[in-house]
Amino acid sequence: MNRRQFFPVLAVPLAGAFPEIVQAAKSKDRVIVIGSGVMGASIAYHLAARGAEVALIEKDAPASGTTRNSFAWINANNKTPYSYYALNYEGILGWRRLQLEIGPSLQIQWGGGIAWCGPDPQQIDTLHYTTARHQPWGYPIRNITRDDLERLVPGVRAGDFGAGWHSTLDGTLDPVAATLALVQAGIRAGVTLTKANVATIDFKGDRAIGVTTDKGPFFADHVVIAAGNDSTRLGAQAGIPVPLRTSKGILAHSKPMPPLVHQVLMPAGLDIKQNPDGRIVAGSNFGDTGALAPTPELGAQLLERVTGVLPQTRGIELDTMTLGYRVMPRDEYPIMGRGRQYRNVHVAAMHSGMTSAPAIGQLFAIEVLDGIETAQLQDFRPQRFYA
């Protein structure tokens, strides 16, 4: 085996393209990124933009795991403490930056987010707490009245209105389209995408030297684990604890409809958005759906509730149901950075990676290539899980 070869390129499941084998330039850092969900795609793109030689290794296809099944609300709501809020806020700004760098293929919609509830005192207190917590941090969120809601969402059925808030900075995106756009932008910057299943991370002394896959070995100077729920297995090989817990989410996707909704709408117990392709997506307030199954009956119930809130969606038809497994750390906070034993192995695991992916990509480019530990990630190091 010629160890100067960075990696053996195989299939690239994007637009039927098969990029040529890329030889590592001695002057460039060679980085393997495992996983091409939104997090891995962003990290790979930002590393390549810095001039690194990047191998993006994916066992299935880009955006085929957690990313594909994400509701993809871009926001910094209900994120505490401040360091966690700030990381998500930086992610929102990062998506706006990426729109300038990559363009409309990201398919981002900036309509804001609106939540409201009925007269339940606990729900009212929760909504008011969200506003009171985030306004002092500079987040553009405010309490709204029924009149405000009906003005912001013409035709809405507010029901027995108790309280609400409106966050103007929030957005949403099509998670698959955005991830594919990041992967394509990375390829234009020099990333090579390979379909392979990573079995092991390989080490020599106190450093990782690459990975072994079902398609052979890949060699690099740095390894980044952004493999979603498989990050626990891979992290353990490098002595990095990545404790995740099960958190399932079910979404109903309608057949395409005319443009009706441009905000993320969150009446009590329901989440509603409309993708650029016209499909309305509905879920149940981002909680773990437990033992529920993604059945057509459940989908019909969710879409019926959508019509109860938005009568203009009458006639909506179910297309598909999705069941996703969130990348949810045990303490619900991001797990970011290198471990103790092998300083050139980094892990990126968090919920919600959809919001923070642009910020994580930019920060990891600094951490991996410059060896700097950034302040934004200091509260989220894997070291907190070491015994």
C-alpha positions, 0 to 999 in steps of 0.5 A: 500500500502506498501510504502517500495515497490519501484514500481510495475513492469509490462511489460518489452518490451525487449527480452520478459523479465520481471524482478522481483520486486525490493525492495528498499534497505534503503541504496540506493537512489531510483530514478524514471526516466520518459522516456526511450529515449536515454536521459532517458536510459543514465540517468538511466544507469549512476544512476544505475552504481552509486548504485542507485535503479532506476525505468525507466518508459516508456509509450510505448517502449524504443526509441519509441518517438523522439529517434526513428526518430532521424538522430543521428549525433554525433557532436559538430558542430554549437554549440555556445556559448562555454559552449554548444559546450563543453557539446556536445563535452563531449557527443562525448567523452562519447559515446567513453567511453560507447563503452568501458563499453557496447560494440559493441551493441551500433552500433556507427560508427566513420567516421567523418562528411563532409559538402560542398556547391556550389558557393553561397556566403552566404553558403560559409561564413556559412561553413567557419564560422563553421570552424573558430569558432570551430578550436580555441576551439580545434575541429578537423575540417578543410576547404577542397577543391574539391580534398579533398572531392573526395579523402575522398568520392570516387565516389562522385559528388561534383557538382559546388563546392564552399567550404567544411569542414571535421570534423574527430571526428563526428560519427553516430549511430542507435538511436534505437539500441544504446538506447536499448543497454543502457537500457539493460546495465541499467537492468544489473546494476539493473534498472527495466523497467516498461511500464506505463503512468505517470499521476502525480508527487506526493508531500509531503511538499517540496519534491516529493515522487513518481508518480501516473501511470495508473498501480498504484503508484511508490515511490522514493527519486528523480524524473527525467523527461526525457520524451521528448515533454511530459516534459512540462506537467510533469515539470509544475506539479513540478513548473519547466518551460520547454517551447518547440517549435514544430520542425519536421524532416522527414527522408527517410530510404532505404532498406538495401544496401551494405556498401557504406557510412561511414561518415555523408555527408552534401551537401547543403540541404541534409543529408546522412548516412548509418546505420550498417544494410545497410539502407541509411538515408536521410534528409534535413539539420536538419531544421524544415520541416514545413507542409511537410508530410512524403509521399513516393513521398517525400522519392523518391525525397530524395533518388533520390538526394542521387543518384545524389551525390553518383552514387554508390547508383543507384537502391536504394529503399525506405523502410520507412519514419519517422516523428519526433518531436524534443525536441526543447527548446524555446531558443534552449538550453538545460533545465537541472536540478532541479526547485526552489520548489521541490529540488528532481525533475530534468528535462532533455530536449534538442536538440540534446540529441543524442549527449549529452546523455552520458554526461548528464547521468554522470552529472545527477548521480552527481547532483541527488545522491550527490546534486551537481550542476555541472559547465557544466550545469550551463548555462542551468538551468530551472531558466532562464524561471521563470518569 
